[in-house]
Amino acid sequence: MDLSSLGIAVLSAVAYSLSMYVKKHLNTDNPQSFDATKFLTTLIWGIIVGAILQFSGVPITEQSVEEQFIAYAGLIAITENIIKAIIRAVDR
């Protein structure tokens, strides 16, 4: 079984997590320290997205790796934010 979709999604999740950390850490008004829970949550979500895409049979080609990396990062970010919004709405 080729796990390339899963691998790309995991790398996308790591890149997304690190970029968000850097953005929040460099905020001069309210810098934040590294939060392992947020990182692991995003990483787990990336694994879930990657597994779904892996089992859907999306083929990976050498030409499309960069495109899929960016698309997976966007998909992880959007779906993670939607789920966070739903959880916050339910908690109110």
C-alpha positions as a Markdown table, in Angstrom:
| # | Residue | x | y | z |
|---|---|---|---|---|
| 1 | Met | 0.0 | 0.0 | 0.0 |
| 2 | Asp | 1.4 | 3.4 | -1.0 |
| 3 | Leu | 1.1 | 5.8 | 1.9 |
| 4 | Ser | 2.1 | 8.9 | 0.0 |
| 5 | Ser | -1.2 | 10.8 | 0.6 |
| 6 | Leu | -0.9 | 10.1 | 4.3 |
| 7 | Gly | 2.7 | 11.3 | 4.3 |
| 8 | Ile | 1.9 | 14.5 | 2.4 |
| 9 | Ala | -1.0 | 15.2 | 4.7 |
| 10 | Val | 1.2 | 14.7 | 7.8 |
| 11 | Leu | 3.9 | 17.0 | 6.4 |
| 12 | Ser | 1.3 | 19.5 | 5.5 |
| 13 | Ala | -0.1 | 19.4 | 9.1 |
| 14 | Val | 3.4 | 19.9 | 10.6 |
| 15 | Ala | 4.1 | 22.8 | 8.2 |
| 16 | Tyr | 0.7 | 24.4 | 9.0 |
| 17 | Ser | 1.3 | 24.0 | 12.8 |
| 18 | Leu | 4.8 | 25.4 | 12.7 |
| 19 | Ser | 3.7 | 28.4 | 10.5 |
| 20 | Met | 0.9 | 29.2 | 12.9 |
| 21 | Tyr | 3.3 | 29.0 | 15.9 |
| 22 | Val | 5.8 | 31.3 | 14.2 |
| 23 | Lys | 3.0 | 33.8 | 13.3 |
| 24 | Lys | 1.7 | 33.8 | 16.9 |
| 25 | His | 5.1 | 33.8 | 18.5 |
| 26 | Leu | 6.3 | 36.8 | 16.5 |
| 27 | Asn | 3.2 | 38.8 | 17.4 |
| 28 | Thr | 4.6 | 41.8 | 19.3 |
| 29 | Asp | 1.3 | 42.6 | 21.0 |
| 30 | Asn | 0.7 | 39.2 | 22.4 |
| 31 | Pro | 3.5 | 36.6 | 21.7 |
| 32 | Gln | 2.6 | 33.0 | 22.5 |
| 33 | Ser | 4.8 | 30.2 | 23.5 |
| 34 | Phe | 4.8 | 26.8 | 21.8 |
| 35 | Asp | 1.7 | 24.7 | 22.7 |
| 36 | Ala | 2.3 | 21.0 | 22.3 |
| 37 | Thr | -1.4 | 20.2 | 22.6 |
| 38 | Lys | -2.3 | 22.5 | 19.7 |
| 39 | Phe | 0.6 | 21.0 | 17.7 |
| 40 | Leu | -0.4 | 17.4 | 18.4 |
| 41 | Thr | -4.1 | 18.2 | 17.7 |
| 42 | Thr | -3.2 | 19.6 | 14.3 |
| 43 | Leu | -0.9 | 16.7 | 13.6 |
| 44 | Ile | -3.6 | 14.1 | 14.5 |
| 45 | Trp | -6.1 | 16.0 | 12.3 |
| 46 | Gly | -3.5 | 15.9 | 9.4 |
| 47 | Ile | -3.3 | 12.1 | 9.9 |
| 48 | Ile | -7.1 | 11.8 | 9.8 |
| 49 | Val | -7.3 | 13.9 | 6.6 |
| 50 | Gly | -4.4 | 12.0 | 5.0 |
| 51 | Ala | -6.0 | 8.7 | 5.9 |
| 52 | Ile | -9.3 | 9.8 | 4.3 |
| 53 | Leu | -7.6 | 11.0 | 1.2 |
| 54 | Gln | -5.4 | 7.8 | 1.1 |
| 55 | Phe | -8.5 | 5.5 | 1.2 |
| 56 | Ser | -10.3 | 7.7 | -1.4 |
| 57 | Gly | -7.7 | 6.6 | -3.9 |
| 58 | Val | -6.3 | 10.1 | -4.9 |
| 59 | Pro | -3.3 | 9.3 | -7.0 |
| 60 | Ile | 0.0 | 11.0 | -6.3 |
| 61 | Thr | 2.2 | 12.0 | -9.1 |
| 62 | Glu | 5.6 | 13.7 | -9.0 |
| 63 | Gln | 4.2 | 16.7 | -10.7 |
| 64 | Ser | 1.4 | 17.1 | -8.2 |
| 65 | Val | 3.2 | 16.6 | -4.9 |
| 66 | Glu | 3.6 | 20.4 | -4.4 |
| 67 | Glu | 0.0 | 21.1 | -5.4 |
| 68 | Gln | -1.3 | 18.4 | -3.1 |
| 69 | Phe | 0.9 | 19.6 | -0.2 |
| 70 | Ile | -0.6 | 23.0 | -0.4 |
| 71 | Ala | -4.1 | 21.7 | -1.0 |
| 72 | Tyr | -3.8 | 19.4 | 2.0 |
| 73 | Ala | -2.5 | 22.2 | 4.3 |
| 74 | Gly | -5.5 | 24.3 | 3.3 |
| 75 | Leu | -7.9 | 21.4 | 3.8 |
| 76 | Ile | -6.4 | 20.7 | 7.2 |
| 77 | Ala | -6.6 | 24.4 | 8.2 |
| 78 | Ile | -10.2 | 24.9 | 7.0 |
| 79 | Thr | -11.6 | 21.7 | 8.5 |
| 80 | Glu | -9.8 | 22.2 | 11.8 |
| 81 | Asn | -11.2 | 25.7 | 12.1 |
| 82 | Ile | -14.7 | 24.6 | 11.3 |
| 83 | Ile | -14.5 | 21.8 | 13.9 |
| 84 | Lys | -13.1 | 24.3 | 16.5 |
| 85 | Ala | -16.0 | 26.7 | 15.7 |
| 86 | Ile | -18.6 | 24.0 | 16.2 |
| 87 | Ile | -17.0 | 22.8 | 19.5 |
| 88 | Arg | -17.0 | 26.4 | 20.8 |
| 89 | Ala | -20.6 | 27.0 | 19.7 |
| 90 | Val | -21.7 | 23.8 | 21.5 |
| 91 | Asp | -19.7 | 24.8 | 24.6 |
| 92 | Arg | -21.6 | 28.1 | 24.9 |
